[in-house]
Amino acid sequence: MKRIFYMLTLFCTILCSCQKTLDEPAQGVASGDDLNTPENIDKMVIAAYSALGNDHYTSPYSSMWSYGSVRGGDTYKGGDGPGDLSEFHLFETFSLNRPDNALIDQLWFRLYVGVGRANDALRRVDAIPESDYPNKMQRQAELRFLRGHFYFLLKILFKYVPYIDQNVPKTDYPTISNKALSNDTLWNKIADDFRAAAANLPVDQTDKGRVNKFSAKAYLAKVLLYQAYTQNETNAVSSVDAAKLNEVNALCDEIIASGKFNLSLDFANNFLASSENSTESVFAIQYSKDDGTPKGRLDYGHALNYPMNSEYGCCGFNVPSHDLINAFKTDANGLPQFTTYNNTDVAAALDFQTSSFDPRLDHTVAKPGAPFKYKPTFIFARSWARAPAIYGAFASMKEAVLPDDPSFQKIPPFIGSSKNWEIIRYADVLLWKAEALIELGRFIEAVPLINQIRNRSNASKALLKNANGTPTSNYNVQLYQPGVNCTWTQDYARQALRFERRLEFATEGYHFFDLVRWGIASQTMNAYFTTEKSRVSHLADAKFTQGRDEYFPIPLNQINFSGGVYKQNNGW
């Protein structure tokens, strides 16, 4: 049996006992039946949760930085040059990527391990009577949420994937094509998991990290927002579904009206271990240390993304691009410069006083001469960058923790931490609602939603100070005032929303997928390459091919393993 099909039956394979030659059961071996007790089924549910953070620095699906930030122009790959994790360089340049890229195959495999864990646990939960397992309905809902999450990632990465749930006999796995379901039907399957989760999850959970009703409603809103931008077979957006946008708006209203969520008072709190599981956190991956395991359940997805100074030592990946840094500039009114932000390159000049900036710049980007991660005496230097002549002397900060932070853990030569990683923040919910309203033609209603995000940015300057108390950069961010400092047409509102999403979630792994959803990936990325090629040499061969590069190719290994049942994506 080929690997993809083995992978989808992982637990059945590893947990069944070997063929026995004696009547006595083998010692130290758990059979599948042994796991069907209420206590062990609960452990299987936890095992499904653990898959959320079981990625690796070569397939960082927890944060998606190499797939959404690097491919979206927020960051350069970084490291020691194009040959260091060269597979990621192929992601970044698009034109050089191939269906036999081994790390695309690894990503596919690891995500289906997550699907497999959820399906295995669901089979067991489905089979046990509720009288024996009072939490049956809630655990089913949790598992459907988790499966929906893994399928969502597969969907935005590959577009067409084989859909297998807990009711499909394992003998049928080899017959299920990645093209068995249409694009829209596959979205419906994913949405159905979150609908079921929302219907059956409690409003609150005792255990931190367990998903609840509003986590599911938020994820459902996210799925429907992506689905609303209808794509044709060449990945172009052909229409926008108003009914789905209305449902997104209604779901966001429910979450807002619940009163359970708020924006953190300071933007920094979203990226500090000391303030995790805050009222802004809607769904986060929970990491841990000092938990009885040798190194803890650490964030390995960001293990490469720390500077090269002695306190860290590895490995200089995920370097903010000049384009992103320039995007944080504001005009005299404190508003973004939608079309002119790249006219002057402050990243090259290292001048952060002449122009004015959105404070989120210094929560996101480590700059030479500025404090690293809010510690005024811990100053980022050019020497901390691994390959400044190639990728520039900057670093991504959101994922990082200070070396004296209780969550910090070296895993030589790499760096880990037990700080949570947010998948959905309340800021997402506000901006999803704003996006839906703008596309529905109700764009004036989006103003206060976007302004909530900007107001919080303006209030997030307390930690952005040098040792002498002066601001790290020259900050000026103001609210949109239609008719006063802007003309709020639908087109302007759309630009404002899209720019706000980029600034708010910069380097968090989803910018590229926003571009694909909006149908502007080709024009945005090729314009980015045209400008950035004059600044950095590693993008010399970069080119985005419309109708192909919106999605990864189906891994060649998987097509071969399937015996041709899987079909390649358009353009590949």
MIBAVEX-418915 format. One record per residue (C-alpha): y, x, z. Coordinates in pm, whole numbers, plus 50000, padded with zeros to 5 digits. Each point is the difference from the previous one (the first is absolute). Example, Ala and Ser with C-alpha at 12.3 -4.5 7.8 and 13.67 -1.06 7.14 Angstrom:
BEGIN
495505123050780 503445013749934 
END
This chain:
BEGIN
500005000050000 503425013249915 502565010050262 502324970249978 497144976250066 498625021750281 503465001650151 500344962350009 496764997850198 500845028950227 499154984050330 496744985149877 498915034449883 500975020550305 499054975150267 496544989449882 497155019150158 497885023449797 496594988949877 497745003150299 496525014050017 499594990450364 500234965950159 502615011850251 503624998749879 501595033449927 502055014050286 503775002149959 500064977449695 501824966349991 498604974249765 502194974349831 498614973450229 500965020350306 503634995949898 499904962149993 500774995050368 503444987250102 500875033350159 498965020549697 501614976249753 503275005250182 499485037449951 499444994249630 503334981749984 501665029850168 498295022849748 501634979549725 503395004550167 499405037550025 499735002049621 503774993449985 500625035550118 496895017249865 501815015849709 500545036949940 502845021749883 498365000649655 499894961949985 502804987650228 499654962649951 501394992750348 503505010849901 499635000349617 502545028449979 498335018049708 499564967549805 503244981650071 502595025750109 499065029149774 499324977449700 503144979750076 502455029149998 500774998950372 498265033250055 498585030249823 496385008450068 500965032050179 497625025750144 499765034949849 500534989449640 498414978349728 496615016650052 499874991050370 498104967050003 500474999349624 498564964849984 503184987350169 502065019449744 498234979449734 501064968450186 503615012050010 500305009049633 498004970149864 499565015849655 497465024850133 497914975250199 496414993249893 497184975350071 497895028850134 502575008850270 497685005250296 502474987250257 500374966749822 496234996550027 500125009450369 502744974650064 497964972349834 496945009650205 501825000850335 501704966549943 496684983849918 498565014450319 502674979150175 498964969349800 496365007250080 500635002050374 501824966850000 497264983349793 497195013650216 501654987850319 500764966249840 496334994749909 499045005650361 502784978250140 499204972249753 496354999950106 500454998150377 500444965550163 503404993250150 498234990250323 498855036350029 503245014749874 503034979450104 502395023149812 498214993649671 502824982449815 502645024750116 497915030449907 499274985149658 503754996349951 500665035950108 497385013149761 501334979949709 503455014450072 498595035349996 498074994049679 503124985049845 501955031450090 497525023149828 499824977949692 503814998549988 500145038049986 497315000949733 501874973649801 503385017449993 498365033449923 497474989849733 500904963949896 496414990649907 497295006650259 496564984850072 500354972950261 497074997750242 499984979650319 497434995650276 498214972249813 499095020549693 496365011950013 499775037649990 497674997449704 502894985449801 502425028650065 498995019449683 500824969949783 503564993550120 502655013349765 503525009850097 501054975649725 497934970950135 503174983950136 503334995849826 503085016850141 501214967350152 496584989950135 499625033450173 503384995050166 498824965550112 496885014950159 502135024150202 502444972750096 497094978050113 498965026150256 503484999850152 500224962049988 496754997850194 501225026250244 503314982050056 498204967050061 497635013750263 501735028650178 501844994650330 503735004050031 499525028250249 497255025450062 499225017250330 498915032549833 502735020149832 499235005049635 497994968349946 501604979349728 501464966050082 501104968549818 503385014249902 498535033049878 497884979049764 502894978049888 502085031049931 497255016549798 499464967449810 503714999649915 499685035749872 497014991449780 501724969249856 503185019649930 498025025249795 498074972349826 503204981049917 500965026449744 497464990049735 498735029549795 498454999949656 497165022749892 502385028749925 501414997850355 503374985749895 501554972650212 499864968949781 501324974050245 500834993650365 498174972050181 502564978850190 497314981050194 498685032250148 503515011850083 500624967450182 496845005650203 501125035550079 503314986250122 498284973650217 497615025550154 502875023450082 501844970950160 497014993250225 499895036350112 503755001050063 499964966750186 497155011750226 502515020450200 497405027250050 501605026049776 503295018249981 501395030949838 499895029450240 503465008050129 499785035049854 498275007649669 498505031050167 497804978750226 497724991849708 499015036549974 499665010750363 496734998350194 501894989950312 501084966949843 496924990049800 498724964050000 503604988250026 501324965749902 500615013649649 496325008549955 498144972549813 496905020149906 499375036650083 497115024449996 499235010650356 499225036650062 498965016550327 499235032750178 498425008850334 497644971249929 496675016950064 499665014249649 500425037449928 503364997049820 500884963450035 500544973749733 502865018649835 502174993249697 498305022849747 501744983349707 503195019350082 498275032350104 501625019749715 503534987350045 501445022950268 502265030649959 498815036250002 501795012250315 497865014250279 500064968150206 498254981949714 498745023249727 498744977049725 500364989849723 503344989749844 498884969849799 501904967649926 503415016349948 502924975649947 501345002049646 503605007049904 500094965249850 499074983850331 502465020950203 502824991649761 499094963050020 501164998950363 503625006749895 502454971350049 503294991949830 503424995150159 498944964950106 496895013150173 497724984749733 497275016649791 500845016349669 497484981349785 500625018149672 502105030650090 498245014850304 498505028349792 503285010649838 500415027050264 497045017550161 500685003350372 496435011750050 500775031149795 503405005750162 498774992550354 503344983350059 499564969750222 503604997050114 502094995449682 498124968949888 499054972250239 496434989750074 497794972750134 498705011850342 496434993649889 500275032849809 499715020050322 497194978650136 498045007049682 500845035149874 499975033250184 502885021649868 500725037150054 502355004850293 499404965350147 497944989750304 496384991749928 498754966950134 503044993250223 499755032150207 503425017349980 498605034350090 497094998449753 501765008649675 498284996749664 500435031449790 499325009449640 497285023550126 498104969450129 499454988549640 496845012749837 501175003749640 503784994349996 500395016449658 497714973149855 500494968750209 503225006650191 500615005950370 499554965050141 497284981450189 498964964250067 500554990050363 498824964450056 496365009850037 500715030750213 500105003850376 501495028350203 497615027250118 500714990750362 499374962849940 496994986550196 498524986749673 500015034349830 496685017249930 499315031249796 496794999449800 500305035249861 501215006949745 501184963949972 502164977350214 499114966250144 501464974650235 498964967950170 503254982649902 499424966249838 500784994949632 501674967549903 498574980549708 502274969750035 503305000150187 502254970350071 502495016449762 497424993449727 499964963050085 503804997149979 500155017849666 497034980749854 501854967950080 503195014149847 498105010249686 498414965749963 503374982750040 501675022549743 497294993949741 500174962750071 503705000149916 501054995150364 501465034950011 502944992350230 497494991450274 498685035649982 503285015550118 499514995550378 496385012249976 500915032449825 502985004050231 497734998350306 498265031149870 503295017449922 501504990750335 497045015850179 500445031349790 503665002050103 498944996850364 497445028249971 502195030750039 499615008250370 497185025249944 501545015649688 502135026550167 500285037650001 499835019450325 503804998350030 499934962149971 501374997449645 498214977449748 497355017149788 501534985449682 503084979949905 498844964050048 501474968849848 497814969549947 501524965449982 498854964449941 500164981349671 502984976249994 499844979849678 503454995449853 501435027550221 498145032449930 497554988149732 499344973249739 496754984250111 498344988349678 496244996549969 499825033249818 502115017450265 497944984150278 496805012349831 501375035549987 501084997850364 496584987750112 498095026249806 502265028150119 499734987750359 496215000449985 500075035749875 502315012350276 498274980750278 496455010149908 500655033949840 496965023450022 497894972250159 497734997749697 500814968149810 502995007049772 497905005149687 498214967150056 503364982250033 500985014149659 496764987949843 500374965650158 503524996649863 498925011849654 502405029749996 497685029450070 500215015349653 503784998949964 500585011350359 497545028850001 500935013749657 503704999150096 499055017950321 498095026849805 502885005249758 502345008650288 497575017950231 498685023449729 503405017150005 499585005850375 496335009050048 497625017449763 496744984450118 500844967249822 500305016249655 496984981349864 500664967250180 500084968149797 499204963850087 498084981049731 500784963050010 496924977949993 497805027150149 501545017850297 500764969050207 496435003850130 497525027750058 497105002149760 496684986550121 498315032250117 497715013749729 497305005950260 500024963250091 499744988949637 497075023649953 498344989350326 500284963749893 498275006649670 503004986849812 500344967750199 503465011450108 502655000649727 502895024249974 503594989150062 502454995049715 501225031949837 497425022750156 
END
